[in-house]
């Protein structure tokens, strides 16, 4: 076996070494007796050293573990000295962010990143079981899916020539037009759904949003399914099944990590996730949600008015005080939602949905997409969306267009919800935030 030294206690003729290879939380206690070659030098090993041990398992006489590993041979692969930053058992998350190259070796981040790996497998398992096709959508794109203008520009020409985005001439650049890092794979995903029926994307997205909150990162991962021949109701069914599946998977397949989070990060997180896995999600109209908020016996920092978007405080009130379980808010006003959402017959709302969960609010956003060419064209004009770059998206509505729907789930938001971690920087291996593109 091989791993890294977490702790070492030595007496005259025996060494107790706690070794961890990252595969679980507790690691293994290695017992090294004085007949092992290099015994005196092994006493001097520092925390963080990398070692390979040959030996066999023996029943442990001590409490706390069932087995010990009796060493017959110990090879030092890499030494670590007293300057190793993880000497103490507890460090602040803020400090650990400053040593992102080493924090995976800590207990908390070992648990976080094992959970992240397990949940990524769960995402693929869920869609594979339902015969969804995985699509790898482009990272470099010439369109802004959300229309917010928050793209990271991608260019090879001299920065002095790019100037302001609206004035720059990109005809001589690598792609011959203005390009950026994608904010979503949705638009390309829709095209594949109109050929393969059910598809999903799972990849990185980027937002050049100068926001230093615990919920925002410049680089993050999105899960985005799209279904042809589906409406808004079908969308809620898939989203509910998906979230419940992920909750069950975390409880069943990351039980050790979830127990750690329950003890060290958020008391009661296991019970909170279990309730979501077993709940029947509520469906509520946006207008009904506004009425609940207007009648609320509490004051909010942000105004409550029909036509305004819901803020986190509103979303949490709905889930924690009104429904006390996850809830879909349906059919939002046209003016606060994206151009691609299907306009309802009342001409005031679109077939949009947000899934809200207790503690954090929105965890999924989605909609039925506008499949009618003329109405989509008008919506693009109304939202100021240029048709030159999105001609292909509009044209897809001319050739066998069909009702279709989809949603997006922020993978890091999901991990925060499952683990109880409060900052998005602590559920992504190397966070990219304003002013921070390195370690």
ABEGO torsion letter per residue (X at the ends): XBEBBABBBBBAABBBBBBBAGABAAEBBBBBBAABBGAAAAAABBBGBBBBBBEBBBBBABBGBABBBBBABBBBABBBBAABAAABABBBAAAAAABAAAAAABAAAAAAAAAAAAAAAAAAAAAAAAGBBBBBBBABBABBAAGAGABBBBBABBAAAAEBAAABBAAABAAGBBBBBBABAAAAAAAAAAAAGBBBBBBBBBBBBBBBBAABBABBBBBBBBBBGBBAAAAAAAAAAAAAAAAAAAAAAAAAAAAAAAAAABBGAAAAAAAAAABBBBBBBAAAAAAAAAABABBBABBBBBGBBBBAAAAAAAAAAAAGBBBBBBGBBAAABBAABBBBAAGABBBBBBBBBBGAEBABBBBBBBABAAAAAAAAAAAGBBAAAAAAAAAAAABGBBBBBBBBBBAAAAAAAAAGBABAAAABABBBBBGBABX
